[in-house]
C-alpha cells in the first residue's frame, strides 16, 4: 500500500500505485493480482486496529502506463475473491 488518504466525504482510502513503462503483459492494472489485493487488505486491517471506530474505507489503485495515469476508485473491495 502506497498511500492512505481521506476523501472529502471522510472515507479512508487505501491507495496502491502501480507503474509500468509499457502496457505489455496487461499493463499496470493487471499487476494488482489477487495476492497483491490480499496483502493490501491485510495491511489495511492492521492499520484500522488503531481506530476505536473505524471509518468507511475504500481501496483505490493508481495505474501509470507510460505517460498515461488513471485513478481507479473502488478498484477492489475488502472481500477476498
N, C-alpha and C positions, 0 to 999 in steps of 0.2 A: 504494500500500500504506500502510495507516494504522498498523498495529501489528505488531510481531514479538514473540512471546511463546513461552514454553516450557510445554508441557503437563506434567502430573505424571509421565508416563512418559518425559519427556525429548525428546519430539518438538518440533521447532521449528515454530511455527505462524505463517504469514503471514496477516494478517487485513485484509480490505478492509471498510470500513464505508460503507454506503450509506444515505442518508436521503431520504425523500420525504414531503412534507407530506400528500399524498393518494395513494391507491392507483391513481389513474387512469394510463393508459398502462402498465399492468403492475406498477406499484409499484417499490420499491427493488431487489428481486431481479432484475427484468428489466433494470435498468440496468447489471448486470455482464455486459456483452457480450463476445463473443469477443475484440474489440480490447482491452477492459479486462483480460481474463484474460491476454492475451499480454503486456501491459505489466507486470502484477504478476509473471508468471513471469520476465520479463527482469530486473526489479529483484531478485527472489529469487536468481536465478543469480549476479548481480553480488555480492550480499551474501554468498553462500555461498563465493565465491572466497577469503574471508578465513579459512576453516577448513581446517586440514590434512586433517581427515577429517570431511566434512560429516555432520551428524546426519540422522536421518529427518525428513522435512518434510511439512507438510500445508497446504492452502490453505482457509481458512475465510472466510465472509462474514457480517457482522452487518448485518441489514436492519432499518431502522426506518421503518415506515409509520404516520404519525400518532403515536399513543401506543403502538403495538404493536412490540415488539422481539423479533427471533428471531436466534439464533446458529446458522448453518448450517455444521456441521462437515463438512470434506472436500467443500466445495461444488463444487470442480473440482480437477483434478489437474495434474501437470506436463506432460502430453501435449497438444500442440495438437490442436484438433478439426478 
